[in-house]
Amino acid sequence: MTHAPHWLTSDGSDLDVGLQALRAIHTRMQTDPKCSVLAERSFRWWMKDFAQEISVSAPFESDGVTLARLEARTPVASLSALTAEQFEGLSHLNAHAATLSAITFVDSTIAFVSTAHVSAETVSWLPDHFTLRAAIQAEDGESQGARLAEMFGATALTSAHPTSGPRPEHDPLVFVIDGLIAPEGEKPSVWVGESMRDARELLDTISLLAKGDDDGLVAEFPYGEFTSLLQFSTGYKHPQVGHGLHVTLRLPSPPLAESPQEAAALLNAREAAGDPLTALCGAWCVAPGDQADVAFTAFFPNVCHRRGLAGNIAVWMRMKADWVTSLIDARSLEEQWRQAKPSIASLLEKERKH
C-alpha cells in the first residue's frame, strides 16, 4: 500500500489496544521507511537479506478481557518436509538458542516466531518487552538464516523491498545483541532477589507446590497422573547474551507424536499458529540432559528485566502448562487440579507407607 496506515498517522486516542501496541513497537524499532512495508495491522521490514513481519490481530474477548495477539515472524528457509534427523536438529537449536522465539516448521517454512497477548493492563509496558524480543529475533534471523537453510538442505527465503530493492547494508538493529544485550549480560543476574521472591509468592497461589529462594525456584502443575515441573534459575550464563533468567517447563512424557523431537516441533507449530492463548516466548525442545522428556525453555537476558515481569512469566507458564495438559487429559481443569498431587508430596506419601 502507498499511504500510511491509520495507526501510524493517528494521535493514538482512537486506536484499539492492539494498534496502540503495534504503533509503540514500530516507533521503538525505528525501521528505515525505505526498507519497510506498512499495512493496516502489521509492518514488514528488511534487516538486509531477510524480512521480519510484526503484526497484531483484531481485538477479541477472553474471559471478559479484551486482548489482541502480537506476533513477530522471520521466515528464513523453505523445504517440503523434515526427516527424523532434522527434527532432532531443530530441537537442538531450540534448546540452546538465545532468542525469545521458537524456530518453527509450519507450511514447509522454517521461521523464527514469537507471540504475546496485549491488553489495556499491559499495553503500557508489553510493547517495550516485545520490541526486545523482535530485535533479538531479527538479529538471529539475519545472522543465522542462510546457515539454517544450508543445514536443512532448504531454500533460503532471502528477498528485497518491492520498490527500494536489495538493502546494501545491515540495519543497525541487527547488532542489538553485541551492542546492548551482551554488555548488560556481563553483569550478575538482575533477576536475583526481589523478582524471585515475587514470582515465588505468586506461584504459591497458582501452582500445586512452589519452593525457592533469591536465586531461583521450582513449581509443579498437573499433568495427567503426574506433574510438569517449572524451574526459574538465575545462575546460568548464556554464552551469547550473558546472565539473565533461565526458565524451563519440563513434561514427564511427550504429549504428541511418536518422538519427543517431533512432539516439540508440533507444540511450537500449534503455539505459533495461535491455537492456544499462550505466549510463545522461547521454544519447545527435547529437555537438555534427557532425550525422552519434552520441555519449554526460554532465556530472558538481563536487559529484559523489569519489576513484575518474573510474575508475568510465571502466569504465562501456568497458562502453557494448562494448555499442554489439556492435550493429554480430557478432564476439566477444575478436576485436574482437584485430584492432582505434587510429585514431592507423592514421594513423601510413599515413604510414609513404607
N, C-alpha and C positions, 0 to 999 in steps of 0.2 A: 504494500500500500504506500502511497506517496504522501499522505497527510499524517500529522502526528496524532496518535490516538488520544481519546479524551482524558485518560488517566495521567497523561503527561502534560496536557495543556490546562487541566482544571486546577483550581486552587486547593483541591482536596476535600472541600466541605461536602460535596455531593457524591463522593466515591464510596462504594461498598468496601467492607473490611479487606477483601482480597486485593482490590485495586489499590487501596491505601498501602498495603504491604508491597505490592509489585512496584509502585512508584518509589517507595523508600529504598528498595533493593536496587533499582535502576540508578537512582541518584547516588547511592553509596559506591556502586561499582564503577561509575564514571567511564562507561564504554565509549569508544570513539564513534560518533554518529556515522562516519563514512564506512564503518565496519559493522553496522547494526541494521537489523530489520525489525521495525516495531509493528505489533498487531494489537487487537482490541484487548486481549488478556495475556499477552506474552511479549517477550522480545528475544531475538536471536542475535548472537554476536560472534565474530570470528576472533579467536585468540591469535591465530596465524593460519595454520592449515586445517584446523578442526573448529567446529562451531558448537556453541553451547546454547541451549534454549531454556529460558526461565519462564514459567507460566503459572497461572493461578486459575482455579476452577471458578465457576459461578458460585455464589453463596448457597449453602444448604443448611437445613436444620438437623441437629442430632441431640437428642435428649434435652430439647429446649434451648440449645445453644446454637447460634449462627456461626458456621465455620466456612472456611474456604481452603482448598488444598493447594499448597505451593509445591512446585516441582522444579528441580534443576536436572537437566539431562544433557549428557555429552556422548553422542554416538561416535564410536571410533573404528568399528570393523563390522564386516558383513560376511556371513557364511551360512550354508544351508542347515547344518546340524553339528552337534558336538559329540565326539566319541567319549567313551568312559574315561580314557586317559585325559581328555581335555576338560571334562567335568572336574576331575581331580586337580588339574592345573588351575582352573577358575577358583576352586575352593581355597587353594593355597594362596593365591593372590589376594583374595578377600580376607584371609586370616591375618595377613601381615601388612595390609595397606595402611597408609597414614591418612587417607581420605575419609571423610564422614559420609561417603557414598558407598553404594554397593555396585560392584561390577556385575551387571546382569546380562543374561542372554534371553532375549524376547524377540519373536518375529524375525528370526535369522539375523539379529543385530546384537553385537556386544556394545554395551553403553554403561557409562557411569551415571547412576541415578541417586538422588537424594530428595526426600519429601518431608513436609511438615504441614500441620493444620493451624491456621491463624484464626484468632477470634478477637472480639473487641477487647478482651482482657490481656491478650498477648501482643497486639499489634504495636504497642509502644516499644517492645524490645526484641521480638522474634525476627523482624527483618535484619537487624544487626547480626544476629547469630546466623541466620540463613545466608547472608552475604558472605560470611567467612566460609561456610560450607561450600557455597558456589565457587568462591575464589580458589579454594583448595582443589575442588573438582576440576576447575578449568586448567589449573597447572598440571594436574595428573593426566587429564585427557590429552593436553597438548604434548607433554613430555613423554607419555607412555603409549599414545595411540598407535603410532607406526610400529613400535616394538610388539605390542599386543597382537596387531594384525599379522605380523610375521610369525609370532609364536604359535598362533592358532591356524596358520595357513589360510588366512582370511584376506579379504579386500579392505584396505584402509579407506575409511569414509572421509577422506580429505575433500575440501570444497572451497569455494571462494564466494565473496559477496556478489550478488547478482548484477550490480551496476559498477561498484568500485573495483571489482576483480580481486585477484590474489593480494593478500596483505604482505608487504615486503619484510616487515619486522614484527617481532612478538609484541603483544600488548604488555605494558609494564605489570599488569595484574598477574601475569603468568609467573612472575618471580616472587609471589607473596610468601612462599614457604621460606626461602633463603633470606628474604628481606625483612620479614616481620615475625613469622611464626616460630622458626627455629631459634632466633635470638632470644625470644621470650621463653622458649623451652629449655634454655641453658640454666635458667633459674630453678630452684626447687619447686616442686609441685605446689601451685597456689590453691589446689583443691583440698589440701590437708587442713584439718581443724573444723572450722565452722560449717563448711559445706558438707563434710561427712556427718557431723552431728545432726544437722538439719535433715539430711536425707534419711538418716537412721530413725529420727523421730517420726518422719512421715511414713516410712516403711513399717514402723510398729503398728500403724493403723490400716495399711493396705496389703500386708503380706501375712503368710501363716506364721512366720517367725523371722526376726531380724536381730542380728548381732553385729557389733562393730566397735571401732574406736576412731580416733582422729585420723588414722592413716587409711582406713578402708572399712568395708562392711560386707556382709553376706545376708541374703534374704531368700525365702522359699515361697513358691507359688504352686497351686495344684497342677498336676499333670497326670491325668488318668489315675492309676493306682499309686503313683509316685509323686515326686515334686520336681519342678525345674529350679535351678539354683542361679540366683543373681549375685554377681560379685562386683564391687567397686574397689579398685586398687589405685593408690597414688604412688606406689613405689617403682613402677615400671618407667624406664626412659626409652621412648621410641627412637630408633636410630635415625629417622628422618626429621622428626619435629620436636624431639626432646621430651621434657617432663609434661605431665598432664594427668588426666584421669582415664584409666582403662576400665571399660565396662564389658562384662560378659554375662549372657544369659544362656546357661547350659541345659540342654534337654537330655534326659536319661535314655531316650531312644528316638530315632528319626520318625517324624510324623507322616512323611510322604515318600513315595518312590521306593525303589529296590535298594539303592545305595545311599549312604549318608551324603556323598558328594552331589548326587542328583537331587536329593531332598533339599539340600541347602540352596541349590540353584533354583528350584521350584518355589521355595519360600521367598527368595529375593524377587523372582518374577512376579509373584502374586502381590507382594507389597508394592513393587514398582508400578503395577497396573492399577493400584488404588483399591484393591479388593477389600482389605480391612481399613479401619480408621486408625492406623498406626503411623508412627513416624519412622521412615526409612532413613536412619541416621547412623550408618555403619552397615554391616553386612552379615548374612548367614554364611556359615562355613562349617567344615569339619573341625570340631574342637581341637585346638592345639594340644598335642600330647596324647590324644585318644582318637584313633581312627574309626571308632564306632559311634561316637556321640556327635550331635549337631549342636552348634552354638551360634548365638548372635553376638558379634563383637564390635566394639566401637572404641576409638581413642579420641578423647577431647583434649586438644592441646591447651597449654596454659592460656593462650590468647583468647580462647573461647569462654573463659571463666567469667561469670557474673553472679552476684548474690542471688540465691534461689534457684539457679539452674540445675544444681545437683538434685533438688527435689523434683523439678520438671522431668529430668531424665528418669528418675525413679518411677514417676507416673507413666512415662512413655513405655518403660519396661514392663510395668504391670499390665498395661493395655496389650502389649505384644505377647506377654505370657498368656493372657486370657484368650487372645485370638488363636495362638498356635495350639492351645489345649482344645479349643473347640473343633479342631480338625481331626482329633482322635477320640473325643469324648462327646457323646450325644446328649449327656445330661445337661441340665441348665447350669448356668454359672453359680446360682444360689446353691444348688445341690452339690456341685463340685466342691465349693468352699466349705459347706457344712460338714461334709464327710471326709475331707482331706486331713491328713496329719503330716506335720513336718517330718522329714527324714530323721532329723536328730531325735525328735520325740518318739518315733517308731523304734529307733535303736535303743533308746532308754527303756522302752516298754519291753522289748525282747530281753534286755539284760535283767530286768526285774523278774521276768518269768523264769529265767534260768537261775 
